[in-house]
Amino acid sequence: MTARGQDGRGDREDVLRDFHEAVNMTPRELEDWLGTEDSRDAGQQKGGGESVGHASGRRIVTLLRTRKDDLDDDDLAHMRKVSGYVHRHLAQRPGGDITDSTWRYSLMNWGHDPRK
């Protein structure tokens, strides 16, 4: 990341760039994916309900459709979280065919399809 400018724009632009590099699914692709049973079954469940990744995916759809000037600090914090998750998870790629793997499905909940 580059140094933050006096107006904070440098850091903001880095967050936006990192997020858009990590998220390679369109809002429509992600919405369609989140509607599947495989999506709902992937990831860590919160108290038997929706998984953390599935909830994040819904928020990512909203973020992708939000004008960048309308993003607030909470939005940027979630974008950082998404970028970090995707990069950490990619480093843990399993061997073999990932097509129908929980590893891939979890990443897709976070807006990244490693097969793209």
Summary of the structure (lengths in Angstrom):
residues: 116
radius of gyration: 14.7
end to end distance: 25.0
largest distance: 47.3
contacts: 316
relative contact order: 0.19
helix: 59%
strand: 2%
